[in-house]
Amino acid sequence: MKTLITGGSGFIGSHLADLLIKLEHEVVAIDGMSDDGSAEFLESKEIKVIVQTVNGRGQAFRDAFNNTNSDVLLFYGPDGNENPADIIRFVQKFERNENTGMVVARRLGLGAVNKEDNKLIKPRKWVNISFNVIANILWNRSDYIYDTINGFRAITRDTWNTIKVDTDGYTVEYQSTIRCFKHNIQIVEFPTHELQRIGSGAGSPALRTGLVFIKLLLREIGISISKIFKNKQCFKNVK
């Protein structure tokens, strides 16, 4: 299997790439112009590094697939809250079921640990659960997916080409889950322990990010409604 990881240049990402090489997986890394010397580390291991020229999380994933012939794209953010040891579990899920289109490391549900679990008030976790419930009710016709948003996931090239992700920023993963639901593409999850981020950053701004997610959700609902009306019109024309 040819595995492509994003966030490959960076201390954690570069050592993750080294691990995959030892496991005999071909690795290509895409990076947003890091300057900590990890790109040179990767190149010393004869790993191809694709430098992102246009900013944006979604654009990074598009650049990744457009510049390689990788079978699978792994969404990996080397900020410390994703456990590199879980990488092998992604590979195993794809190898055990060739029909799997996407694999998600879930922070919610039985056996999983969310970084807010030790807090009394859990705003991010509760908001994530709300978005999960809405997406599952509206579009999922298979097993319930507990974490529709987590960025720690992997997707096959065929799935990526089918769902045509066109958003950017932190909504990329949510849109990819929704569109897998719409196309009835199999999603497999496994429980993970979400770690604390390295440094003092708390991640994306909660309120602004929430509004962006709502905007994406409304857009996807609008697309679904539009498709229903188009299908009804086609049916009328056939009759």
Secondary structure as the mmCIF struct_conf table of DSSP 4:
data_model
#
loop_
_struct_conf.conf_type_id
_struct_conf.id
_struct_conf.beg_label_comp_id
_struct_conf.beg_label_asym_id
_struct_conf.beg_label_seq_id
_struct_conf.end_label_comp_id
_struct_conf.end_label_asym_id
_struct_conf.end_label_seq_id
STRN STRN1 LYS A 2 THR A 6
BEND BEND1 GLY A 7 GLY A 7
BEND BEND2 SER A 9 GLY A 10
HELX_RH_AL_P HELX_RH_AL_P1 PHE A 11 LYS A 22
TURN_TY1_P TURN_TY1_P1 LEU A 23 GLU A 24
STRN STRN2 GLU A 26 ASP A 31
BEND BEND3 GLY A 32 GLY A 32
BEND BEND4 ASP A 36 GLY A 37
HELX_RH_AL_P HELX_RH_AL_P2 SER A 38 SER A 44
TURN_TY1_P TURN_TY1_P2 LYS A 45 GLU A 46
STRN STRN3 LYS A 48 VAL A 51
HELX_LH_PP_P HELX_LH_PP_P1 GLN A 52 GLN A 52
BEND BEND5 VAL A 54 VAL A 54
HELX_RH_AL_P HELX_RH_AL_P3 ARG A 57 ASN A 66
TURN_TY1_P TURN_TY1_P3 ASN A 67 ASN A 67
BEND BEND6 ASP A 71 ASP A 71
STRN STRN4 VAL A 72 PHE A 75
BEND BEND7 ASP A 79 GLU A 82
HELX_RH_3T_P HELX_RH_3T_P1 PRO A 84 ASP A 86
HELX_RH_AL_P HELX_RH_AL_P4 ILE A 87 ARG A 96
TURN_TY1_P TURN_TY1_P4 GLU A 98 ASN A 99
STRN STRN5 THR A 100 ARG A 106
BEND BEND8 ARG A 107 GLY A 109
TURN_TY1_P TURN_TY1_P5 LEU A 110 GLY A 111
STRN STRN6 VAL A 113 VAL A 113
TURN_TY1_P TURN_TY1_P6 LYS A 115 ASN A 118
BEND BEND9 LYS A 119 LEU A 120
HELX_RH_AL_P HELX_RH_AL_P5 PRO A 123 TRP A 139
BEND BEND10 SER A 142 ASP A 143
HELX_LH_PP_P HELX_LH_PP_P2 TYR A 144 ILE A 145
BEND BEND11 TYR A 146 TYR A 146
BEND BEND12 THR A 148 ILE A 149
BEND BEND13 GLY A 151 GLY A 151
STRN STRN7 ARG A 153 THR A 156
HELX_RH_AL_P HELX_RH_AL_P6 ARG A 157 ILE A 163
HELX_RH_3T_P HELX_RH_3T_P2 GLY A 169 THR A 171
HELX_RH_AL_P HELX_RH_AL_P7 VAL A 172 LYS A 182
TURN_TY1_P TURN_TY1_P7 HIS A 183 ASN A 184
STRN STRN8 GLN A 186 PRO A 191
STRN STRN9 HIS A 193 HIS A 193
HELX_LH_PP_P HELX_LH_PP_P3 GLU A 194 ARG A 197
BEND BEND14 ILE A 198 SER A 200
BEND BEND15 GLY A 203 SER A 204
HELX_RH_AL_P HELX_RH_AL_P8 ALA A 206 VAL A 238
#
